[in-house]
Amino acid sequence: MAAIDAIRIDSGLGFFGIGSKIWAALTAWNEVRVTKNALSRLTDRELDDIGLCRGDIDQIARAH
């Protein structure tokens, strides 16, 4: 009786692995976009109340 061993090479990037990485990237991009839009709608006084200025928006949006 012959035995056949199946060798599975798992690079972690199968179909679902690639799909989940793309989904994660799109989700992260959207979160940055939404955060930037929300902060951009605030007035300078409102930004100052939370300790930010307009120049901080990009950095803050990407940090979360």
GITA-V288563 format. One record per residue. N is the residue number from 0. RES is the residue in three letters. SS is DSSP state (h for helix, s for strand, l for the rest). PHI is phi in degrees with one decimal (NA if undefined). Layout:
# GITA-V288563
n = [N N]
res = [RES RES]
ss = [SS SS]
phi = [PHI PHI]
This chain:
# GITA-V288563
n = [0 1 2 3 4 5 6 7 8 9 10 11 12 13 14 15 16 17 18 19 20 21 22 23 24 25 26 27 28 29 30 31 32 33 34 35 36 37 38 39 40 41 42 43 44 45 46 47 48 49 50 51 52 53 54 55 56 57 58 59 60 61 62 63]
res = [MET ALA ALA ILE ASP ALA ILE ARG ILE ASP SER GLY LEU GLY PHE PHE GLY ILE GLY SER LYS ILE TRP ALA ALA LEU THR ALA TRP ASN GLU VAL ARG VAL THR LYS ASN ALA LEU SER ARG LEU THR ASP ARG GLU LEU ASP ASP ILE GLY LEU CYS ARG GLY ASP ILE ASP GLN ILE ALA ARG ALA HIS]
ss = [l l l l l l l l l l l l l l h h h h h h h h h h h h h h h h h h h h h h h h h h l l l h h h h h h l l l l h h h h h h h h h h l]
phi = [NA -97.5 -109.2 -113.0 -97.5 -91.2 -99.2 -108.8 -99.3 -114.4 -86.0 80.9 -122.3 -64.7 -53.0 -73.0 -65.4 -67.5 -60.9 -71.0 -68.5 -64.9 -60.7 -63.6 -65.1 -65.8 -64.2 -63.0 -60.1 -66.6 -63.1 -63.2 -60.5 -64.9 -62.8 -60.6 -63.8 -65.7 -68.7 -67.0 -76.9 -74.1 -76.4 -60.0 -66.7 -63.9 -63.1 -62.3 -61.5 -100.9 79.7 -124.5 -130.1 -56.0 -67.1 -85.5 -59.2 -59.9 -64.5 -65.3 -63.0 -79.5 -77.0 -85.9]
